[in-house]
């Protein structure tokens, strides 16, 4: 049934992915041509790279919505290679670079993407958005200018607007007007409520109107298109010319150092640019899926080899077309494949028709996409998460704009680490524990997993937690406990949220506990969590558990007291605490009506280096009458050992299954057997396991030696009340 649903979903998604591929191809075509020309390579070489990447990466890759093609970061390297080695030898270097990239994929280079901080990735995305917007805005207004960097392009925007308002050239006026109208369509299209118009997405309307406008002038008015020729898609060679001019890679320089310097440079830039792009695009994916980066690296390497043999450039994962793909409904790899298919059809069948589309109109789509990536709302969002995240974001943004993509992410990583050391006030925390395994996972039962995280959890070691979550079926329930952790960063919080959404979608769940003793800069759920508050900076308690307890108190009609309470005389009479030292209870839920309370408790066992600190959630219920003292726990090896020391397991005659499952012990076996009648035994057999003790006048009940989730507390409460009701009826 599930397989049929998946097939049905895939088939239903074909139309929107086909359309998204069409829109992406219209954007990718001029970009591919432009990048190739910037490399001093034939214009068609960029298109070949896009087609090779689209076909092979969609088949062999591991991403969902990422579009592949020639990369902007490689322009300088290819340009140097062409001038040093010659064009045909550069194709040979590209082929060798693809083989090397393929090898790195088999060596699992993709794991490096796990070490990029989320705020730094967001800074890179915003920088890419500004790079796209800054340069293409001028083309959209028919003003091709050359600047040294993006900041200069952005500063020049007001001047371009003024220039466009004072054009004397008719061709430029019409080109700018086409760009402005197209941008207005992109901005206001979502506000149109006509369902028939909404059947055709905004970018497609731009293409339709552009072609209609051109045909109207040519066939109705008998005039040529008034838009300036230099702002139309440049001439595209036909398939015959491409086949005729197919190059032969020259490997004669393979033994030279210059050749291998180019190969290594191409591979390094291509791999880092692709890793960053894949990671960034995964953040944009509305379905919050995670790409198999290693598969993608191998597919990109294979695509690059094929591209080089056909006279194409290196193939990388590219952000700008990927963003366009997502914004136009692309949901799986078929959009990447269809973008390659449409590029091929354009070259073979419609090269002349494409030349009717104004570049200014197409660039408006990129300008809109760039704005969405670098929206002021993103800055506001970073600030709301935490001031330190805004600093990381801005540093990454400005370095990327000023220097480049790789320098930007390096600056972001370095800034993030420095800030983490400052906030935690402990370099030792990271230095001593960075290589230590900090994640323990075990299966509590058939459906539930428990994960405990120690020391710290940040972008530096999140992969440890990710690897554990990756092996858990998404239909299961998971509890992640950070109570033994001193520091948890924004990257971890954001990724856990993505995993929670994924598990919820598949029928499972992920509950996070242990943050009630942490502090944060803001109350945002993605805010960095630190165990030790810093005056003036980390002033808000992380608080989610407090809110959960407040909601529980309201639902259960109980009183909530969050403060620590060191009074524990009412607990010391229980057998469980004979060898344990109680520190305090907190998060108390109490009810005079039912004579019960629920609470989190902190205690320790052992001394010196053998001392272990434990936090758990328990229920204490006073009974209406005196009952025998007893301990009921799960039968295990330790309990069998207790039997050998004289603490005999009390077997209940006629209930062998109960006796096998549970270890029952106490000083008065006869009275205990009188208490454990048929109703109580059936109650224990038909419910989840809980550790239950009696001190003669009260019951102590808990499930596990860890803090319970909200769902677990509700179950514990209902279990305790039902058991007490049975006991009080005796």
C-alpha positions in Angstrom: 0.0 0.0 0.0 2.8 2.4 1.0 4.7 1.6 -2.2 1.5 2.4 -4.3 1.1 5.7 -2.4 4.7 6.7 -3.2 4.3 5.8 -6.9 1.0 7.8 -7.0 2.7 10.8 -5.2 5.6 10.7 -7.7 3.2 10.6 -10.7 1.1 13.5 -9.4 4.3 15.6 -8.9 5.4 15.3 -12.5 3.4 18.3 -13.9 4.7 20.8 -11.4 8.3 19.5 -11.6 8.1 19.6 -15.4 7.0 23.2 -15.2 9.6 24.1 -12.6 12.3 22.5 -14.9 11.0 24.7 -17.7 11.4 27.9 -15.7 14.8 26.9 -14.4 16.0 26.1 -17.9 14.9 29.6 -19.1 17.0 31.0 -16.3 19.9 28.5 -16.6 20.3 29.1 -20.4 21.5 32.8 -20.3 23.5 32.1 -17.0 25.2 29.1 -18.6 26.0 31.0 -21.7 27.3 34.0 -19.7 29.5 31.9 -17.4 31.1 30.1 -20.3 31.8 33.4 -22.0 33.3 34.7 -18.8 35.7 31.7 -18.8 36.9 32.4 -22.3 35.2 29.2 -23.4 32.6 28.7 -26.2 29.1 29.8 -24.9 27.7 26.3 -25.5 30.2 24.8 -23.0 28.1 26.2 -20.1 24.9 24.7 -21.6 26.6 21.3 -22.0 27.6 21.3 -18.3 24.0 22.1 -17.3 22.6 19.3 -19.5 25.2 16.7 -18.3 24.6 17.7 -14.7 20.8 17.7 -15.1 20.7 14.2 -16.6 23.3 12.4 -14.5 22.9 14.1 -11.1 19.1 13.5 -11.3 19.7 9.8 -11.9 22.7 9.1 -9.7 22.6 12.0 -7.2 21.3 12.1 -3.6 19.6 15.6 -3.5 16.0 16.4 -4.1 15.6 19.9 -5.3 19.2 20.9 -6.1 19.9 22.0 -9.7 23.3 21.3 -11.2 25.3 23.2 -13.8 28.4 25.4 -14.2 29.5 27.3 -11.1 30.3 30.9 -10.7 33.1 30.1 -8.2 35.0 28.3 -11.0 35.2 31.1 -13.5 38.5 32.5 -12.3 40.1 29.1 -12.2 38.9 28.0 -15.6 40.0 31.4 -17.1 43.5 30.9 -15.8 43.6 27.3 -17.0 42.5 28.3 -20.5 45.1 31.0 -20.7 47.8 28.7 -19.3 47.0 25.3 -20.8 44.8 26.2 -23.8 41.1 25.3 -24.3 41.5 21.6 -25.3 44.0 20.9 -22.4 41.5 22.6 -20.0 38.9 20.1 -21.1 41.3 17.4 -20.2 41.9 19.0 -16.8 38.1 19.2 -16.2 37.9 15.5 -16.9 40.6 14.7 -14.4 39.0 17.0 -11.9 35.7 15.0 -12.4 37.6 11.8 -11.7 39.1 13.2 -8.6 35.8 14.6 -7.4 34.2 11.1 -8.0 37.0 9.6 -5.8 36.3 12.1 -3.0 32.7 11.1 -3.1 33.7 7.4 -2.5 35.9 8.6 0.3 32.8 10.3 1.9 33.9 13.9 1.6 30.2 14.8 2.1 30.5 14.6 5.8 32.3 18.0 5.8 28.9 19.6 5.1 27.9 18.7 8.7 30.4 21.2 10.1 28.9 24.3 8.6 27.0 26.4 11.3 23.4 27.2 10.4 23.8 31.0 10.9 26.8 31.0 8.6 24.9 29.0 6.0 22.1 31.6 6.2 24.7 34.3 5.8 26.0 32.6 2.7 22.5 32.3 1.3 21.8 36.0 2.0 25.1 36.9 0.3 24.2 34.8 -2.7 20.9 36.6 -2.8 22.6 40.0 -2.8 25.1 38.9 -5.4 22.2 37.8 -7.7 20.2 40.9 -7.0 23.1 43.3 -7.2 24.3 42.3 -10.7 21.0 41.3 -12.3 19.1 44.4 -11.2 21.1 46.5 -13.6 20.5 44.1 -16.5 16.8 44.1 -15.6 16.8 47.9 -16.2 18.9 47.6 -19.4 22.1 49.0 -17.9 25.0 46.6 -18.3 27.7 48.0 -16.0 31.0 46.4 -14.8 31.9 46.7 -11.2 34.6 45.0 -9.1 32.4 43.5 -6.5 28.8 43.0 -5.3 28.9 45.9 -2.9 29.7 48.3 -5.7 26.8 46.8 -7.8 24.4 47.4 -4.9 25.6 50.9 -4.3 25.1 51.7 -8.0 21.4 50.6 -7.9 20.0 54.2 -7.3 22.1 55.5 -10.1 20.8 52.8 -12.5 17.2 53.7 -11.5 17.9 57.4 -12.3 19.6 56.4 -15.6 16.7 54.2 -16.6 14.2 57.0 -16.0 16.2 59.3 -18.4 16.9 56.9 -21.3 16.8 58.5 -24.7 17.4 55.3 -26.6 14.0 53.7 -27.4 15.5 50.2 -27.4 16.8 50.6 -23.8 13.4 52.1 -22.7 11.5 49.1 -23.9 14.1 46.7 -22.4 13.8 48.4 -19.0 10.0 48.5 -19.2 10.0 44.7 -19.9 12.1 44.2 -16.8 10.0 46.4 -14.5 6.7 44.8 -15.7 8.1 41.3 -15.2 9.3 42.2 -11.7 5.8 43.6 -10.9 4.3 40.3 -12.1 6.7 38.3 -9.8 5.8 40.6 -6.8 2.0 40.9 -7.1 1.1 37.6 -8.8 0.5 35.8 -5.5 -2.1 38.4 -4.6 -4.2 37.6 -7.7 -7.2 35.5 -6.7 -8.4 34.4 -10.1 -8.0 30.6 -10.1 -7.7 30.4 -13.9 -4.8 32.8 -14.0 -3.2 31.0 -11.0 -3.0 27.8 -13.1 0.0 29.4 -14.9 2.8 30.5 -12.5 4.3 33.9 -12.7 7.6 33.1 -14.5 5.6 31.3 -17.2 3.4 34.4 -17.7 6.6 36.4 -18.2 7.7 34.0 -21.0 4.3 33.9 -22.6 3.9 37.7 -22.6 7.5 38.2 -23.9 6.9 35.8 -26.8 3.4 37.3 -27.5 4.9 40.8 -27.6 7.6 39.8 -30.0 5.2 38.0 -32.4 2.7 40.9 -32.2 5.3 43.3 -33.4 6.6 41.0 -36.1 3.4 39.5 -37.5 0.7 42.1 -36.7 2.5 45.4 -37.0 5.2 44.1 -39.4 7.9 45.7 -37.3 11.0 44.4 -35.6 11.0 44.0 -31.8 11.7 47.5 -30.3 13.7 46.0 -27.4 17.5 46.6 -27.8 19.2 43.5 -29.4 21.9 43.4 -26.7 19.2 42.8 -24.1 17.8 39.8 -25.8 19.0 36.2 -25.3 22.2 35.9 -27.4 22.3 33.7 -30.5 22.4 30.0 -29.7 24.2 27.6 -32.0 22.1 24.9 -33.6 22.8 21.2 -33.0 24.6 20.6 -36.2 27.1 23.4 -35.4 27.6 21.9 -31.9 28.3 18.4 -33.2 30.7 19.8 -35.9 32.6 21.9 -33.4 32.9 19.1 -30.7 36.4 19.5 -29.2 38.9 16.7 -28.6 40.4 16.9 -25.0 44.2 17.3 -25.1 46.0 15.1 -22.5 49.5 16.0 -23.8 50.2 18.2 -20.7 49.1 15.7 -18.1 52.7 15.3 -16.8 53.2 19.0 -16.2 52.8 20.7 -12.8 50.6 23.5 -14.3 48.1 20.9 -15.5 47.7 19.3 -12.0 47.6 22.7 -10.3 44.6 23.5 -12.4 43.1 20.0 -11.7 43.5 20.4 -7.9 42.2 24.0 -7.9 39.1 22.9 -10.0 38.4 20.0 -7.7 38.8 22.0 -4.5 36.6 24.9 -5.6 34.0 22.6 -7.2 33.7 20.4 -4.1 33.4 23.2 -1.5 31.0 25.2 -3.7 28.8 22.1 -4.1 28.9 21.2 -0.4 27.8 24.7 0.5 25.1 24.8 -2.1 23.7 21.4 -1.2 23.6 22.3 2.5 22.1 25.7 1.8 19.4 24.3 -0.6 18.4 21.7 1.9 17.5 24.6 4.2 15.2 26.0 1.5 13.5 22.7 0.9 9.9 23.1 2.2 9.8 19.3 2.9 12.9 19.6 5.1 14.6 16.6 3.5 18.3 15.9 3.7 20.4 15.2 0.7 22.8 12.2 0.5 25.8 14.5 0.0 28.3 11.7 -0.8 26.0 10.4 -3.6 25.7 14.0 -5.0 29.5 14.5 -5.0 30.0 11.2 -6.9 27.2 12.2 -9.4 28.8 15.6 -9.9 32.1 14.0 -10.5 30.7 11.7 -13.1 28.8 14.5 -14.7 32.0 16.6 -14.9 33.8 13.7 -16.7 31.1 13.5 -19.3 30.8 17.3 -19.6 34.6 17.5 -20.2 34.6 14.9 -23.0 31.7 16.8 -24.7 33.4 20.2 -24.5 31.6 21.4 -21.3 32.6 23.0 -18.0 32.8 21.6 -14.5 29.4 20.6 -13.1 28.6 21.8 -9.5 25.4 22.2 -7.4 24.2 25.8 -7.9 22.1 27.9 -5.5 20.4 30.4 -7.8 18.7 28.0 -10.2 17.9 25.8 -7.2 16.2 28.6 -5.4 14.1 29.3 -8.6 13.3 25.6 -8.7 12.0 25.5 -5.2 10.0 28.8 -5.6 8.3 27.3 -8.6 7.1 24.1 -7.0 10.1 21.7 -7.8 9.8 18.8 -5.3 12.1 16.1 -6.6 15.0 15.2 -8.9 12.7 15.2 -12.0 12.8 19.0 -12.0 16.6 18.8 -12.5 16.2 16.2 -15.2 13.4 18.2 -17.0 15.6 21.4 -16.9 18.2 19.4 -18.8 15.6 18.1 -21.2 14.2 21.5 -21.9 17.7 22.9 -22.5 18.3 20.1 -25.0 15.0 20.8 -26.8 15.8 24.6 -26.9 19.1 23.9 -28.6 17.7 21.3 -31.0 14.2 22.8 -31.8 13.6 26.3 -30.4 16.9 28.2 -30.4 15.4 31.0 -32.6 12.3 31.3 -30.5 14.3 31.7 -27.3 16.0 34.7 -28.8 12.7 36.5 -28.6 12.8 36.6 -24.8 14.3 39.7 -23.3 17.2 39.2 -20.9 15.8 42.0 -18.7 12.5 40.0 -18.3 14.4 36.8 -17.3 16.7 38.7 -14.9 13.6 40.0 -13.0 13.0 36.5 -11.9 16.5 36.3 -10.5 16.2 39.7 -8.9 13.0 38.6 -7.1 14.7 35.3 -6.1 17.7 37.2 -4.8 15.5 39.5 -2.7 13.8 36.5 -1.2 17.2 35.0 -0.2 18.4 38.3 1.4 15.1 39.7 2.7 15.3 42.1 5.7 13.0 39.6 7.5 16.0 37.2 7.6 18.0 39.8 9.6 15.0 40.2 12.0 14.8 36.4 12.4 18.5 36.1 13.2 18.1 38.8 15.9 15.1 37.1 17.4 17.0 33.8 17.7 19.9 35.6 19.4 22.3 38.5 19.1 25.2 36.2 18.7 23.5 34.5 15.7 23.1 37.9 14.0 26.8 38.6 14.5 27.7 35.2 12.8 25.2 35.9 10.0 26.6 39.4 9.3 30.2 38.4 9.4 29.6 35.6 6.9 27.5 37.8 4.8 30.1 40.7 4.5 33.1 38.4 4.0 31.3 36.4 1.3 30.3 39.7 -0.5 33.8 41.2 -0.2 36.1 38.2 -0.6 34.2 35.1 -1.8 32.1 32.1 -1.0 34.8 29.9 0.6 36.3 32.8 2.6 32.8 33.6 3.9 32.1 30.2 5.2 35.6 30.0 6.8 34.9 33.3 8.5 31.5 32.1 9.7 32.9 28.9 11.2 35.7 30.8 13.0 33.4 33.5 14.3 30.9 30.9 15.5 33.6 29.0 17.5 34.9 32.2 19.1 31.4 33.2 20.2 30.7 29.8 21.6 33.9 29.9 23.7 33.0 33.4 24.9 29.4 32.4 25.9 30.4 29.1 27.6 33.4 30.8 29.2 35.3 27.5 28.6 37.7 26.7 25.9 38.4 23.5 27.7 34.8 22.3 27.2 35.4 22.1 23.5 39.1 21.3 23.4 38.9 18.3 25.8 35.7 16.8 24.5 35.7 17.5 20.7 36.9 14.0 19.9 35.1 12.2 22.6 31.9 10.2 21.8 29.2 12.3 23.4 26.0 10.5 22.3 24.7 7.4 23.9 21.6 5.7 22.4 19.7 2.6 23.5 16.3 1.1 22.8 13.9 1.4 25.7 11.3 -0.9 24.1 10.2 -2.0 20.7 9.1 1.5 19.6 11.0 3.9 21.9 14.6 5.1 21.7 16.5 7.1 24.3 19.5 9.3 23.4 21.6 11.0 26.0 24.0 13.8 24.9 27.0 14.8 27.1 29.6 17.5 27.3 28.5 19.8 24.5 26.6 19.6 21.2 27.3 22.1 18.4 28.1 22.2 14.7 31.5 20.8 15.6 30.1 17.4 16.7 26.4 17.4 15.6 27.3 14.6 13.3 27.5 12.2 16.3 23.8 12.9 17.1 22.9 12.9 13.4 24.4 9.4 12.9 22.2 8.1 15.8 19.0 9.7 14.5 19.8 8.4 11.0 19.4 4.7 12.0 16.1 5.1 13.8 13.0 4.4 11.8 10.9 7.6 11.5 7.8 5.9 12.7 9.3 5.4 16.2 9.4 7.6 19.2 12.7 9.2 20.4 13.6 11.1 23.5 16.8 13.2 23.4 18.1 14.2 26.8 20.5 17.2 27.1 20.6 17.3 30.9 24.3 16.0 30.9 25.2 18.6 28.3 26.7 22.0 29.2 26.2 23.8 25.8 23.9 23.3 22.8 24.1 25.6 19.8 21.7 27.0 17.3 22.7 24.6 14.6 21.8 21.6 16.7 18.5 23.2 17.8 17.5 23.9 14.2 18.5 20.5 12.9 16.6 18.8 15.7 13.5 20.8 14.7 13.9 19.5 11.1 14.1 15.9 12.4 11.0 16.5 14.6 9.0 17.6 11.6 10.3 14.6 9.6 9.4 12.1 12.4 6.0 13.7 12.9 5.2 13.4 9.2 6.1 9.7 9.2 4.1 8.9 12.4 6.9 9.0 14.9 8.0 11.7 17.4 11.1 13.3 18.9 10.8 14.8 22.4 13.7 16.9 23.8 14.3 17.1 27.5 16.9 18.5 29.9 16.8 22.2 28.9 15.0 23.4 32.0 18.4 24.0 33.7 19.7 26.0 30.7 19.6 29.6 29.9 19.3 31.4 26.5 19.6 34.8 25.0 16.0 34.7 23.8 12.9 32.6 24.2 13.1 31.5 20.6 13.0 27.6 20.3 16.2 27.7 18.1 18.1 29.9 20.5 21.6 28.7 21.7 21.4 27.0 25.1 24.0 27.4 27.8 24.1 25.7 31.2 25.8 28.7 33.0 24.0 32.0 32.4 26.2 35.0 31.4 25.1 38.2 33.1 23.5 40.6 30.6 23.7 38.1 27.7 22.1 34.8 28.7 19.3 36.0 30.9 16.3 33.9 29.8 15.7 30.5 31.1 15.3 28.1 28.2 11.9 27.5 29.7 10.1 25.1 27.4 9.7 22.5 30.2 8.4 25.2 32.5 5.7 26.1 29.9 5.0 22.4 29.5 4.5 22.0 33.2 2.3 25.1 33.4 0.1 23.6 30.7 0.1 20.2 32.5 -0.9 21.9 35.7 -3.9 23.5 34.0 -5.0 20.3 32.3 -4.6 18.1 35.4 -6.0 20.8 37.7 -2.8 20.8 39.8 -0.6 23.5 41.3 2.7 24.2 39.7 5.9 25.2 41.6 9.1 25.5 39.5 11.5 26.4 42.4 14.1 24.0 43.8 13.1 22.3 47.1 15.8 20.6 49.2 13.3 19.1 51.6 13.3 15.3 51.0 12.3 13.6 54.3 9.2 12.2 52.7 11.3 10.3 50.1 14.2 8.9 52.3 12.0 6.1 53.6 11.8 4.5 50.2 14.2 1.6 49.6 15.3 3.2 46.2 17.0 6.1 48.0 18.9 4.1 50.6 22.1 4.3 48.6 21.4 7.6 46.9 21.8 11.2 47.9 18.9 13.5 47.0 20.0 17.0 46.0 16.6 18.7 45.3 13.2 18.4 43.7 11.8 20.9 41.2 9.0 21.4 38.7 6.5 20.3 41.3 2.9 19.5 40.4 0.8 19.0 43.5 -2.8 18.3 44.3 -4.3 18.3 47.8 -7.5 16.6 46.4 -5.7 13.5 45.3 -2.9 13.6 47.8 -0.3 13.3 45.1 2.5 15.2 43.5 4.7 14.8 40.4 8.2 16.3 40.3 11.6 16.3 38.6 14.3 15.2 41.0 18.1 15.5 41.1 20.1 13.0 43.0 23.4 11.1 42.9 24.8 7.7 43.5 28.4 6.7 44.4 31.2 8.9 45.6 34.3 10.7 44.2 35.1 9.6 40.6 32.4 6.9 40.8 29.8 9.5 41.6 26.9 9.7 39.0 24.4 12.5 38.9 20.9 11.5 37.9 17.8 13.4 37.0 14.4 11.7 36.9 10.7 12.3 37.1 8.7 10.7 39.9 5.2 10.6 41.4 4.5 10.5 45.1 1.0 9.5 46.3 -0.2 9.2 49.9 -2.5 6.2 50.4 -5.7 6.5 52.6 -4.6 3.6 54.8 -1.5 1.8 55.9 -0.2 -0.7 53.4 2.8 -3.1 53.5 6.2 -1.9 52.4 7.3 -3.3 49.1 9.4 -2.8 46.0 8.1 -3.8 42.6 10.5 -3.6 39.7 11.3 -5.3 36.4 12.8 -8.8 36.7 16.4 -8.8 35.6 19.9 -10.1 36.3 20.5 -7.7 39.1 17.2 -8.7 40.8 18.2 -12.3 40.5 21.5 -11.4 42.2 19.5 -9.8 45.0 17.7 -13.1 45.5 21.0 -14.8 46.1 21.9 -12.2 48.8 18.7 -13.0 50.8 16.3 -10.5 49.2 13.9 -13.1 48.0 11.6 -12.5 45.1 8.0 -13.0 46.2 6.3 -15.3 43.7 2.5 -15.0 43.4 1.0 -18.5 43.1 -1.1 -18.9 40.0 0.4 -15.9 38.2 3.6 -17.3 36.6 3.8 -14.6 33.9 3.6 -11.8 36.6 6.3 -13.5 38.7 8.6 -13.9 35.6 8.1 -10.2 34.6 8.4 -8.6 38.0 10.7 -8.6 41.0 8.5 -8.2 44.1 10.2 -7.8 47.5 9.4 -6.7 51.0 9.7 -7.4 54.7 6.2 -8.9 55.1 5.6 -11.4 52.2 2.2 -12.5 53.6 0.8 -9.0 53.8 2.2 -8.1 50.4 0.5 -11.2 48.9 -2.8 -10.1 50.5 -2.4 -6.7 48.8 -1.5 -8.1 45.4 -4.8 -9.7 44.6 -6.1 -10.6 41.1 -7.2 -7.0 40.2 -3.9 -5.4 41.1 -1.9 -8.2 39.3 -4.0 -7.8 36.2 -3.5 -4.0 36.4 0.3 -4.4 36.3 0.2 -7.0 33.6 -2.0 -4.8 31.3 0.0 -1.6 31.7 3.4 -0.2 30.8 6.2 -1.0 33.2 6.8 1.3 36.2 9.0 1.0 39.2 6.6 1.1 42.2 7.6 1.3 45.9 5.6 1.6 49.2 7.0 3.0 52.4 3.9 2.0 54.3 1.9 5.2 53.9 2.7 6.4 50.3 3.7 5.1 46.9 6.7 6.2 44.8 6.3 5.6 41.1 8.6 6.3 38.2 9.4 4.8 34.8 13.1 5.5 34.0 16.1 7.0 35.5 15.8 10.1 33.3 13.5 13.1 33.0 10.2 12.2 31.5 8.5 13.9 28.6 5.1 15.6 28.8 3.4 12.5 27.3 5.2 10.3 29.7 4.2 12.4 32.7 0.5 12.3 31.7 0.8 8.5 31.5 2.5 8.3 34.8 -0.2 10.5 36.4 -3.0 8.3 35.1 -1.2 5.1 36.1 -0.5 6.4 39.6 -4.1 7.5 40.2 -5.5 4.2 38.9 -3.2 2.1 41.0 -3.9 4.2 44.1 -7.6 3.8 43.6 -7.2 0.0 43.5 -4.9 0.0 46.6 -7.3 2.3 48.6 -10.2 -0.1 47.9 -8.4 -2.9 49.7 
